Amino acid sequence: MISPLWDTVILAVFGFLSGSIPFGYLIASAKGMDIRKMGSGNIGATNAIRVLGMSWGMGVGLLDAIKGAVPAYLALQFSPLPGIVGAAAVLGHVFSPWLRFNGGKGVATTFAVFLVLAPFPALTALGIWILLLLTAGYVSIASIFSITALPALIFLWGRFNPEISVIAAAAGCALLVAWAHRGNMMRLTAGKEPRTKLWKMLWKR
């Protein structure tokens, strides 16, 4: 690599481009559907499960996770500021240039990034997501609260002494994910947000 600064810049560009790949849109298009006009209109895993069924939807979620995990892993190896690279991948997912800077809500990609950069806090946040989904029944509430908790979890997990860019990136991603869910928050306030019946999602094909 060239220098620590340029390593970060190059990896951040790679992270953004990796994150920007709209797998949900591409898979739905290959099946003759425009996912943006179906279900909630989102290209992420939750809507892909609704539109394409559990198998394809989980595939979208896995690919959305991989496109965040790969840049984050490379950043740990070659960049002094890995958080910047991870945040760039999430930014690319939410603002995909291939879809006129529209994209997903960044939840799967954010979890994947921080499972690499701060695994134990990310696993705790993922546990919060599962708990809230099972109890509240709203994917949006589970996503917003679990991702918002991530910066504090990373900070409080003091014995791992995370690099400051990781905490800053987690805070930035939390704001970004909350912003991407602004429509959900408006529907929640109005009592119009649909609940997710997890058992039905798990058996949908």
Secondary structure by P-SEA (a helix, b strand, c coil): cccaaaaaaaaaaaaaaaaacaaaaaaaaaacccccccccccccaaaaaacccaaaaaaaaaaaaaaaaaaaaaaaaccccaaaaaaaaaaaaaccccccccccccaaaaaaaaaaaccaaaaaaaaaaaaaaaacccaaaaaaaaaaaaaaaaaacccccccaaaaaaaaaaaaaaaaaaaaaaaaaaaccbbbbaaaaaaacc
